[in-house]
Amino acid sequence: MTAHAAVAAPGAKVRKLVRRHDKQGDHGGAQGLSPLWTFVAWLATLAFFAPVAWMVLTSFHQEADAATNPPTPFAPLTFDQYETLFSRDITPFLLNSAMASVISTLLVLALAVPTAYALSIKPVEKWTDVMFFFLSTKFLPAIAALLPVYMIVKDVGMLDNVWTLIVLYTAMNLPIAVWMMRSFLAEVPKEILEAAEMDGANLLTVLWRVVAPIAMPGLAATSLICFIFSWNEFMFAVNLTATQASTAPVFLVGFITNEGLFLARLCAAATLVSLPVLIAGFAAQDKLVRGLSLGAVK
């Protein structure tokens, strides 16, 4: 086999092993639940979904109707709260959150996948010490690091800059991503990797053509969790930004005041801020469920 052919594809043997692994994963689902447990599952789902549904419903009410006690769920519906939000220009806050979350998530994956590969499939010496080091970076409460981080960011002139948030979110989520991806990559069959190496595939080809398709559920789960953590982060965003780089959670705080009615408008803003996460989770739900359960049963 020529070098070009070896790089172009890991080989027929590798593809056969990958397909066999996918079929085994597809047929490894749980048995059907009894009607009673199905009913209980639906009740639990509705119980978790009820607050979200109430938030969405309240966002379509007037402030006077949203503040009544007891609540009036059948009050007239209106889009006034959403019109007010866009008149206050919520778009820059959403764009800042999207930029910080998406770019930091991509950077985390670009760093976490090779690291997890080295710690699981091709383990380095004393890899447990390396994993503990990553975990130890989460021991310090974020509020304890706020003042030093603020002084450093101020000295380098990066206050109120979205790239500051990108760097911080990448550093915050990298340990979690490494731990998650290591457990996912540890499930990759060693036979597939050996077959790829025998066919002459280099490291990048193995990662892109062999490991990535098998670990895609894990990648989806890890990326979604990192995205959610970045999207919901508030402490650094409210202390390190002012007007140019403020994110969506900072925008929400502006509706909490001691005077006046703000419940319906706050629900409308919370609904808009929650939409990107809900859309991302719905788009990746098949891979997300498989990724979160990958490695749970040996």
Phi, psi and omega in degrees: 000136180284163179295324180296317180293325180293325179284327184294325181205144181295341178121162183295322180297320179295316180298322179296318179293322178297316179296321179296319179296319179295319180296320178296321179290325181290327183266008182263026182286168181283158178288162182296142180276155176288159180303325180296312180292328175297318178296317178297320179297319178294321178297317179295321179297316179295324180295320179287329184276339185302313179298324179293317178297321179293323177297315179296317180296318181296330181294342179261012179253162170286158182300322180296321179287326181288336185264002181290152178223111007286164182297156178241088183292340183259025177291159180301143181266148181207157177257016185298323183294321180289324176296321178294321180299311182289334175290333175274004173063068177281344186302314179301324179294318178294321179293321177296317178296317180296317180296313181295320184287314184292311183294318179295324178294318178296319178295321179297315179295320180297331179268326187283323184295308177298324179295314179294326176298319180289335183266351183236298184283317177240074190296135175278170179292141180053047182294334178294325176294323178294317179295322178294324178298316177299318180293324183295337179291346178265359181289324183284125177300142183299326181295332179290334180266359186297312183296311177301319179296318180298317181294320180294314181297323179293318182294326180271001177071036183246018175292147180057045180228130183293334179291334173296317178295323180298315180296316181294317180294323177297315179294325181289321186268345183299314179300319179297316181295321180296316180296317180293313184293330178295318178294327179287315182290337178293342179273354180290126181300133181293334180297324180294317180294320178296320178295321178295319179293323177294329178280357176092014180287136177277183186296315181296321178295320179296316180295318187276319187264341184243304186288315184301313179298322181288321183270012182302318175301319177294321177297319180295315180296316181294315181295321180293318179295316177297321178297317180295316179299319180290319182295323184271353184298134186237319191298308180292324182295319183283336182264337185252358180235162180228287184236327187274328188238016180296144184256178184298316177301326177293323178297322181296324183296334181296345180267354182265107181228168179274348183231147175086169179262134183217003189296312182296319180293322178294321177295322178295317179295319178296324178295315179296320181291329182280340186302312181302320180292319179295319179294316179296318178294322179291322181292329183250024188294324181294316178285332182292315180296317179292323181290321180291335179260358182293128180085358181285329181239124179274000000 
